[in-house]
């Protein structure tokens, strides 16, 4: 978002009445599936508004490789390798 127009949003998926909403990345994680409609509507609204805007964006296309971009924004080699790490599943 610092270099190109965009949007970043957190969508709350906790619902105490339904008993869902444990923290991410644990065995109890669940979400209120009804919240997905709101997230989808927000993403679609953003896309429609973007496509209907007069915003110039062709000149902002990044022409390099993703790893090169990560280096340009000061990501360390270790961080970059973490992005590309693949865990083996037995």
N, C-alpha and C positions, 0 to 999 in steps of 0.2 A: 504494500500500500504506500510505501514511501516513494516508489519510483513510478508506479502505474496506478490508474484509478481502479478501485475495487471495493469490496465489502468483506468484512469479517464479523461474524456474529456468533454468539453462544445461544443455543436453543435449550431452554430448561426442559428436562424430561422427567422431573421428579413429581410424583403425585402421592402424597401420604395417604389419601383416601383409598387409593388402589394398592397401596403397599409396595410401590415401585420407586426406585431412585437411589439405589446404592451407588457408591463412588465408582468411577470408571476403573477398568482393568482389575476387577476382582470377581470371584466366582458368584457373587450375589448381584452383580449388575443386571438391571432390568430397566426398561423405560416405559413411559406412558405412550403407547403407540398413537394415541389421539393427537399427541403433540407433533407428530410427523407431518400432518396436514398443514399446520401453521408454518413449519419450516419450509415445506415445499412451496406454499403460497408466497412466502417471503423471497425465496430464490427466484421463482417465476416473475414476481413483480420487479425485482431488481433487473433481471435479464430483459424484460420488456421495456422498462424505462431506459436502460442502457442502449438497446437497439433503436429506440425512438429518439435518442438524444442527438445533438449536433456535435458530440464529442469527437475530436480527431484522435485516432489511436493507431493508425497504420505505421506512423513514424516511431512508435514506441515499442514495436516488436523487437524482442531480443533475438539477435541473429546468431549468438554463440551457443555453445553447449551448456547444459545445466551445471555441470561441475565447474566450468569457467565462471559462470554467474555466481555460484556460491563463493568462489575465491574472491570475486570482485566485491562482495558484500562482507568480506573479512571473516569467512568461516574458516576454521583451522582444518588442516588435513585430517585430523582425528575426527572432527565433527562430520566432515564430508564422508569419510569412510563409514561412520555410523549410519548415515542415511542409506548407504548402499549395502549394508551388512544383511546377510541372509542367514536366518537361523535354520539349522538342520532339524528336521522332524523325523523321528524314528518311527 
